[in-house]
Amino acid sequence: MKTVILQRNIEWANPAENCQRAKKAIMQNKGADLYVLPEMFSTGFCTHPDGIAERKNYTLNWMKKTAAHMKAAIAGSVATEIEGKYYNRFYFVKPDGTVTHYDKKHLFTYGGEHLRFTPGDERVIVEWKGVRILLEVCYDLRFPVWSRNHGDYDMILYVASWPTPRVEAWSALLVARAIENQCYVAGVNRVGYDPTCDYCGGSVIIDPYGKTIAACAHGEECEASAEIDMERLIEFKRKFPVLRDADKFNLNKEDKTI
């Protein structure tokens, strides 16, 4: 499965412009099976969503049209308002119009995201081109229990607006998630500025050994791609079955292990 990660500079609160720019980048990277955009790629990361979060599904409709045109899946999160509630909603859109979504569980309390947004409480895994993919958003990366591989996925997508001062943590944790879960990881971060932060990217695709197999240039709008090799992953897990020795636990609604 050929995956393209799109490291974007996002124009604040301008879905039409951001979607048009994203489309141009996608069209310049034809032939992939999956295109992944950053967190809140159509507006920028907003903790005060009034007047910014989308009610009429402009970006989701754009994702459907683009997926159908490219005959590929499109993924990325969108600030969404539904019946008066706000969600940081990660959409995975297939070319036939099928939509799977994950609502970000770990809202960024340091930045006040939890004050206006509603957290999700379900892990979401979507299958595409023979690859089982776990959907995660930004701050989720810091919580390994939530993303523990129970043998139910092959790849994690992390879409993010991860600021420059903490980018070393972003890079280290992406590698850790790949190694500990014996899976591919694609981390897609933005670049540029918003009203409160600056961003330098660090978007990568990492293999199950923790090796970077694709990377975007530091601080620049760009794209990178890699093949997700399921035969290689299956053989690695057969030879080195680490997950069989993992500690067993369940996670309840109150985030307590039982």
PyMOL commands that set and color helices and strands:
alter all, ss='L'
color gray80, all
select helices_A, chain A and resi 15-27+58-70+109-111+113-115+138-142+164-181+230-239+242-245
alter helices_A, ss='H'
color red, helices_A
select strands_A, chain A and resi 2-7+34-36+73-82+85-93+99-103+125-128+131-137+155-160+184-189+191-193+198-200+204-206+212-215+222-227
alter strands_A, ss='S'
color yellow, strands_A
deselect
rebuild
show_as cartoon
